[in-house]
């Protein structure tokens, strides 16, 4: 670790002296791209983050959003399902009028997951869960969006297998269900996979805690695992390109998780919050204790005095820098009033957690002492906000030329349906316990998960993902499409969008074309979220995702939640009765079928323009959510990745097939283009569906269910027929290769 010369000059000017080694290392980490967002912060003002439902927006450990109430139900703490798990500290009940809040957060653990896929992914889960705890919430759901190199590469499968195992192990052990997410494969992730994990927590208004220190004289208490030397320099490691030898040379920068300690920490935190013992809180993530404690007091405009020797340690002879910057997992920093310290210590001991009173909040500088020496003495605000922002050159990324290959329809269908990116992800989500907490009404494998929030009789729908093919082809339009597709996933389950968090992943921003692509995904995501009235209430930025293989595609993962009355939702699979309508664009001339960003072109190495997006996406989302909840609706399925062909293959089942007619002079374009803002609706009342949507929304009746387990697609050129057994085999690519 070393502080850049230009940054050192600023620090020397501010301090009036050279920084100590501990100060230099602290500045180097907290002023890194990972912590300070030096290249991305100037762009993030594009997002709209306010709304009546937003309680805490960007800048805290997690965002807080108020849920609408669809009933008079209050919290019943005697039922363990009411907060996701039985806790020793659960209250005897809440007033019926208390507002119900959720927390939303998302985190990337990309570089660590390349170096050590199991621990890198596992500690990503642990970190985002602790962000949830620090707001006073109980974690109730996880969503993971994962991106790897080409599936047929042995190294990609090794990373994929390890990451999924790490997420499942950690999430299952702590008892938080993983209910949503996505998996994509693209050659440009070969040297730098992405692991993005979102968490949703549940709390009531009176439980809310923030990361803003409240009062000088309050004590700073460290609770959780003992501090070791793992994860040293993790923040700076995440802010540089991956080198060829990263898997061996950077392993010390990867944290090692202990989910059983995290589970104890979850339950201890629940007791601390219920007994109102916490004034503010911050989890120990990037830059360890130094990052958490300095950010905590800086947000309150205060300082701190910390004795590093008081920190409980698991390794001998640790020096000040190691104690300050180690990113050992399962640790929380709490601000506690002096009279409550003994009770906090007692609760920590009850849960077999370490506990150290490491210092106190002051109205002066952020000061750390070690062995009688002052090793850090700086203004906490300068430490947190003093990093200069980068003004980087921007160039437009190259646009692909129009080159549409001609591929046999049956060959194309089998190739697209069996592609690992569009194939079934059952192998992944069946490793996750998605039922723990007994809130999951719609499990993984559908367009969106739905969680039962019984406290306010509200269904909470969750969708998360991106589309590297889309943003590689057209960063601006592709990012817009990602926002629209996630919103469509919610609407397909009858939910209207409430709020979103994003994880913006890009390559080395010092390369103008890379930064140009990154800027476009920010602008595209912000524009569509604004159009759909979805406040982006928080997020994460991960840059320098470059390796010897080159930069990743610009990847804007969006995790969106929506709400509905009740917890039921129409299924994805077709029912034995009801007409199948395609809602959305199915124009009848070949120029309308733009295949840019499609899996069809990815399979055939072609290129094309990106599809035109709908003119009134907000009206489409509102109407689709209403139709999904209509009594006449039998099934609803979003049309997106893989186009209409994949949507039909997913909608058919062993018992109920589909007979579909597509009249077009370009059957391949009609079946495989991936314009978002479309859905298949099966209904017994087609006219009510037509009446629900604006007049300009195209709605075409394309088929009916059959009692044969086949997908039969009649086009102007030929009839394509595949039985359900064959479809299932095609869609089981991942299971066949990895089991």
N, C-alpha and C positions, 0 to 999 in steps of 0.2 A: 504494500500500500504506500502510495506517495501522493502528496498534494501537488497539483499542477502549479507551475511557476506563476501564472497569472492569478490564480486563486490565492496563492501564498502572499502575493503582493497586497491583495485586498485585506487579507487577514492581518498582516503586519501593520497596515495603515490603521485598521480598526483598533487593534490591541495596543499599538504603540510599542510593540516588541515582537520578537520572534515567537511563534507558537511553541509550546512544549510538544514532545513527541505524541502524547495522548491527545492534545488539542488538534494537532495536524491530522492525525488519523481520524478523529471525530469529524473534522471539517471535510476531509476527503470522502468519507462515507455519506454524511448528511448533505453534502453538496453534489453528490453523484447524480447522474441522470435518473437512477432508480428512485431516489428519495426526493430530489428537488425538481424533477420534471423540467430541466433547463431548456430542452428543445421543444417540449410539447406544451408547456403551460401557456405560451403565447397564443396557441391555437385553441385552447379549451374554452375560451369565452364564447365560442360559437354555440355551445350547448345551452339550452334553456333548462334551468334546474328548479324553477319555482312553480308553485301551484298550491291551491288550498289544502291539498292532501299532504304536502311536504312539511314535515316537522323539523327535521335536521337534514340539510342538504350536503353538498360536497365539502370535504375538509376534515371530517371526523373519521373515526375508525370505520364506521358504517353509517349509511343514511337511515333515516327513520321516516316512515310514511304511515299516515292514518288510514285504516280500513273503513269503508262504508259499512254500516250495520244493516243487516237484512232481517233483524228480529230483535226480541227483547231479552235474548239469552245473556246472562252474565257469566263470569268465570266461576267454575265449580272446581275448586282445587282438590276436592276429594277424588275426582276422576283423573287418573293419570294421563288420559288422552287429552286433557284440556291444555297441557302445556308441553306435551311431547315426551314426558317421562316423569316418573315419580321422584320427588326430591324431598330430602329431609327438611328443606327450608320452605316448602310450599305453604302459602298462607291459608287461612280458614275461609277465604272467599273474598271477592271484590264487589264493590258496589256496582249495581247493574248499569249505572250511568257512566262508568269509566270508559274512556276511549280505548279502543284496541289498536295497537301499533304493530307494524312489522319493521324489522331492520333488513337492509339489503347491502351486500358487499360483494366484491369480486376481486380476485387476486391472481397473479400469474406466478408460476414457478417453472419458468422455461429452461434457463441454463442449468439449475440444479437437477432437473429431470433428465437432461442429456447426460450429465456426469454420473448420476446415480438414480435411475428411473424410479425405483421403489421408494427410497427415502425422499427424493426430490418431490415426487407427487404427494406422498403421505404428509409431509410437512407443509405443503401448500394447503391441504385440507385443514390441518391443525391451525395454521395461521388465520385463515378466514373465519374459522369458528371462534377463535379468541377475539377477533375484531367484533364479532357478534356479542360475545360476553361483555365486552367493555362498554357496551351501550345499555346494559341491564337486561338484555334479551336472552331467551332460551332458544337455542338453535333447533329448527324443525325441518329444514330441508336443505339439500345440497344439489348443485347442478354442475356437471363437468363438461367442458368443451375441449376436445383433444385434437391435435393436428400432428401428423407424422409424414415421413417420406413415403415413397411408393411401397405399397403393401407387399409386393413380391420380393423386396429386399430383406435379407436376413436381419440386418441391423435394425431396420424399421420394426420388424416383428418383435425383436428383443426389447426395444424401447416401449413399444405398445403393450406388450405383455407385462413388463415391469411397472409401468405407470398405472395400468388398470388394477394390478394387484396391490400397489401402494394405496390407491384411493379406496379400494374395497376394504382392505385391511383396516385402515385408519377409521373410515366412516362407519364400518360395521362395529368396530370395537367401542367407539364412543356413543353408538346408538343414535346416530343422526342419519335419516334415510337419504340416499342419493336417488332423486326422482326424475331428473331431466338432464339434458345435455346434447352433445353431438360428437361425432368422430369423422374426421376428414383425412384423406391421404392425398398428398401432392408432392411431386418430386423436389420442390424447392424447400421442403422441411427436412430433407434428408440429414443435413448437418446441424439442425437446430429445431427440435420439436417444440410445440407449444402446449402447455398445460395450464388452462384457465379454469378456476374453480369459484363458483358463486355460492353464497349461503344466505338463507332467509331465516330470521329469528322472530320470535313473538314476545311481546311485552304489553303492559298496560301503561297508561299515561304516568302513573305515580311511580313506576319502576325506572323511568328514564335516567340514565347516567350519561355524561359526556366526557370528553378528554380534555376539558378545560379546568385547570387548577383553580380552586376557589378562594383559598385564604392562607396568608402567611401564618406560620405556626403549626399548620397541619402536618402530620407525619407522612412520609413516603414509605410504603410497606411493599416489599417484594414477596409474592406468594407463588409457589409452584416448585418445579424441579430445581435442583442445584445447578449452578453455572459451571460449565466446562469450557473446553477450548473449541468445540465444534461450531462451524459456521462463521469463523473469523473472516471478516472482510466480505461477507455475503453481499452487501449492498453494492460495493464497488465491483465485485465479480459479475453482478447482474447488469452492470453498466458498460460492458466491453464485449467486443466480438469474441465468439468461442474460437479458441486456437485448436490446432490439429491434435494436440496432446491433452486437451481439456479433461478427457475422461480419467486421466491419471493425475495430472498436475493440479487440477482444481478440486479434487475430491475433499480436501480439508475445508473448503468453503461451503460444503453442503451440510445442512443440519441433519440431525438424527432424531426422529420422532419417537414418542412413547405414548400411544393412544390411551393406555390405561391410566397414566397420570393425567392426561387431558380430560378423561371422563370424571376423575375426581375433582379436577379443577372446575369443570362445568357445574358439578353439584355444589361445590364449596361456594362458587360465585353466586349460585342461586340463593344460598342461605345469606350471604353477605348483602345481596340486594334486597331480599325480603325483610331483613332486619334493619335496613336503611343505614348501613355502616359505611357506605362508600360515598365520598364526595366527588371524586372523578376517577377515571381509570384509563389505562392504556395497555394494550398487549405488547409484549416484547417480540418484535419482528426484526425488520431491517435495522441494522446498526445497534441491535441489542438494547441493553440497559441505557446506554448513552442516547440512543434515538428516542426510546419511549419516554424517559424521564425529562429530557430537555424539551421535547415537543409538548408534553403535558403542561409544564409550567409556562412555556412560551405562549401557548394559546390563551392563558389567563393573564398575560402581561406580567408574569412574576419570575422568580428565580428559585434556586434550590441550593441546599448544602448537603452533599452526599459523602458518606464515608465508605469508600469502596471495600475496605476490609470487612465491613459488616455483612456483605453479600455472602449468602451460604453457597459454598463451592464444593464441587465433587472431585477436583483435581488439585494436587499440591502445588505450591509455589507459583500461583498465577500472578502475573503482574497487573498493573493498573490498566494498561491498554487492553489486555485480554479480558479482564472483568468488565470493562466498559463496553466492548464491542462484540463479544461473543454472542452468537445468535442461538444459543441453546434454547430448546423448545419448551413449551408448556409452562410459561411464566407470565405473570401479570404484575403490573405496577399500579398500586392503589394509593390515592390520597385519602387519609383517614384522620378524623379529629382525634386529638390526644387521648381523650377519655374513652375512645372506642378501640384503641390499639390492643388492649388485653383480650377483648372479645374476638377481634379478628384473628389474633394469634391462637386462641382457643379453637376456633372453627377450623383453621388451617391444620392444627394438630389432629383434630377429630378425623379429617380426611387424609391424614398421613401425607401432608404436603409441607414442604419447607417454608419457613416464614422468617423474614429479616426486616427489622426496622432500620432502613438504610440511611435515613436523613429526614429533612423537613423542607417544606415550602418556605421561601423567603421573599422579601420584596427587593432583593438585590440581584447579583449575577448568578449564573449557573456555575456552581463551584463543586469540584470533586477533590477529595483528599485521599491520600494513600500513604501509609507508613510515616505519618507526620508531615508529609509534603503536599502542597497544593499542586495537583497535576492538571487541573482544568479550572479556568476562571474567565468566563466569557459571558457576554450578553446572550441570553437564551434566544431572544428574538432574532439577533444577527446570525446565530448558529442555524436557526430554522429557516429564516427568510432572506438571508443575506446573499445567497448564491446569485450571481448575475445570470440573466436569461440569454440564451444563444440566439443570435440573429443569423439564421442559416439560409444559404441560397436555395431556391426552389426551381426545379425544371420539371416539365411535364414528362411523365413516363411514356415510353413508346406505345402507340396504339397498333393492335394487330391489323394486318390487311384482311380483306374479305376473301376467303378461300374455303368454299364449302365442298367437302368431298362427297362422293356418291357411294353409299354403303347399302348393301342388301338389307331390307327391312327386318327380316327375322334375325339376321346376324347382329344388327344394331340393337334390337330389342334384348337379345340375350346378353350382349356385351354391357349394355347400360344397366340392366336389372341386376346383373351379377357383379358390377363394379364394387369394390370394397367401400367406396364413399357413399354409394346409394343402397347397398345391400343391408340386410337386417343387422342391427347392432345387439341382438339378443345375447350373444356371447359376452358382451360387455355388461349390460345392465342386470343380467341374471347373477352376476357376481356381487352385486350390491344388494344390501338389505333395504328394500324400498318400502317395507311395511312397518318397520319399527316405529313406535309412537302412535300407531293406528290412526293416522290422519290421511293417508294416501287414498284418495277416492279414484283417481285415474292414474294408473302406474306408468312407468317408462314404457316406451314402445309406441306411444300415441303421438299426436301432433304436439300436445302439451300435457304436462302433469297437472292434476288438480288436487289440492290439499283442503281438507275440511277444517275451517277455522270456526269451531262451534261457539266460541265466545261471542261472536257477532253474527252467527248463522250465515257465513260468507264462504263461498268457494274461492280459493286462491289458485289461479292457473299460473304455471311457470313454464317459460320457454327460453332456451339459451342456445346460441350458436352463431356461426358465421358461414361464409361460403368462399373459400380461397379461389375457386375457379372464377367466380364473379368478380372479385376485387382484383385479381390478376389481369383479367381482361379489360376492366373498366373500373378503376378505384372509386370514382365519385358515384356513378350509377350503381355499381355493385354494392356499395355501402348503403345507399338508399334502399336497394332491394332487400338487403339483410334486415333492416329495420321493419320493412313492410312484411317480410315473410314471418318474422317472429310475432308480429302483431296478428297476422293471419292464423298462426298456430293457436293463439289464445282465443280468437274469435270462433275458430272451428269447434271449440269446447264450450262456446256460449259466454265467454268472458270478454269484457272490455278492458283495454290497457289502463293501468294505473300509474306505473313508474318503471324506470329502467336504470340499470348500471351497465357500464361498458368496460371492456378490457381491450385497449388499443395496442396492438402488437405491430411493430415495424422493424425494419432493418437498421443499418447504420445511418443516422440522420445527417451525417457529414457528407454523404453522397447526394448531390442535388436531385437526381432522379428518384432516389429512395425517399428522400424527404418530401418531394413533390407528390409521390403516391400516398405517403402517410397523411399529408395535409388534405388530400382529396377524400380519404376515407373519413377523416374527422368532419369535414364539411358535409359530406353526403349523409352520414349518420345523423348529424345535428339537424340537417334540413328535413329529413323524413320524420324524425322524432317530433320536431316542431309541427309539421303538417298533421301528424296523428295526435297531437296534444299529449305527448308522452314526456313528462319531465325526466331528464337524465340526472339523477340525484347523487351519483357518485361513480367511482370507477378506478381504473388502474391503467398505467401506461408502461409498456415494456418495449424499449428500443434496443438497438445493438444486437438484434437477433440475426447476426451474420455469422457465417462460418466459412471454412475453406470451400464449401459448396456454393457460397453466394448468399444473398439476402433472401429472407422469406418473402412470400407475397404479403402485401399489407393486409392485416387480418383484424377487423373490428368485431370482436365477440360482443354480442349484446345479450344481456339477461333481462327479460321483461316479465313483469307480473301483471295479472289482470284479475278482476273480481267478477263474481256473479252471485245471484241469489241461489242458495242451496249448493249441493256438492255433486249432483249428477250431471252427466254430459253425454251427448250422443257418441256412439262408438265410431271407430275408424272403419271397421269392416262392414260390408254391405249386409243388409237384412234380406229375407226371402221376398219381401214385397217393397214396392216403391220405385218410382222412376228416377233414373240417375241424370242429374243436370250438371253441366259444366257452367259455373258462374265465373265470368271473366272472359278475356279475349280469346276467341277462336275464329279469327278472320279467315276468309276463304281464298286468299291469294298468297303466293309464295313469298312476296316481299315482306309480309307481316311476320313471317316466322324467322326471327333473328336468333341464331343459335349461339351467339357469343356467350362465353362463360358456361356453356352446357357440358354435361358429362358426355354427351354424344360426341362433341368435338374433342374432348379430352381423350376419348378412346381412339379417335381417328387422326389426331394431330392436326386438325384443321383450325381455322379461325373465322370469325364473323363479327358483325356488329352486335352490341349488347341489346337485348329487347327493350322496347319502349315501355316505360312504366305507366300505370293507369293515371288518368287525369284527376280523379277524385278518390284517392285511396282511403281517406277518412270516412267517406260515405259507405264504401265497400265494407270496411271493418265493422262499422256500427250495424249495418244491415245483416252481415253474416252472423254476428253474435246473436242477434234477435232470431234469425232463422234457425240457428243451432238449438235454441231453447224451445222452438215451436213443437207442439205435440205431434204434428204430422211428419216431422223430420225423423228419419230412420238411421242415417249415418251422414257424417261430414268428414271430409279429408282435404287438407291443404295440398295444392299442386305446386311443387317447387323443384327440388333437386331431382334430376332425372326426367322431369317433365311429366306429361300426362301418362306416358307409358309406365313409369314407376308408380305413380299414384294409383293407377288401375290395378297393377300387380299387387300392391299392398292392400287394396280395398277388397279384393277377392279372397275367398277362403276355401277350405277343403269342402265345405258344405254348400256355399253359395258362390256361384260364378257370376261372371258379367258378360253380357253380349252388347258390344258397342259398335256404333257406326260412325265413322269419320269421313265426311265428304270434303275432300280437299285435293287440289292439284299438287300438293307437296306433303304427302303423308309423313315423311321423316321429320319435316319441320313441325307439323302439327303435333306429333307424338313426343318430340324430344326438346322443343324449345322450353326455356325455363323462366318465362316471364312470371314474376311474383304477382300477388294480388289476385289469385284464382283459387277456386275450390270446387270439389265435387260434392254435391248435395243429393242425397237420396231421400225422396219425399213421396208421400201419398197425396199431396196437394200441390202440384207444380205451380198452379196459378198464384197461390199465396206467396210462394218464393219469388215469382216475378213481380208481384205487387210490392214486396218488401224492399227491393233494390231500386235505385234511381233508374229512370227510363234509359239513360245512356249506357247502363251496365249490360254487356252482352250476356245472354243466358241461352244456352243451347241444350236441348234434350238429346243426349248421346247414347242412352242405353237402358237396359233393364236387367234385373237379376235373373239367374237361371238356377235350376236345381242340379245342374251339372257343375262339377268343380273345375271349370275352365275359364280362361280369359279369351274371348273371341272378339277380335277387332277387325271389322270390315272397313277397308279403305277403297278408294277409287281404283287402286292398282291391284290389290289382292286381299285375301283374308288371312289374317294371322291368328293361329289358335294354339294356345299353350295350356296344358292341364295344370291344375293346382299343385300336384305333386312335383311337376317340373319347375313351376314357379318357385315353390318352396326350396327346391334344391339350388336353383339359380341364386336365390337370395341368401343362402347359407354359406357364402364364400368364406367368411371369417371363421365360422365354426369348423368348416371342413379343414381349413389350414392349421388352426391352432389347437384343436381338441385332440 
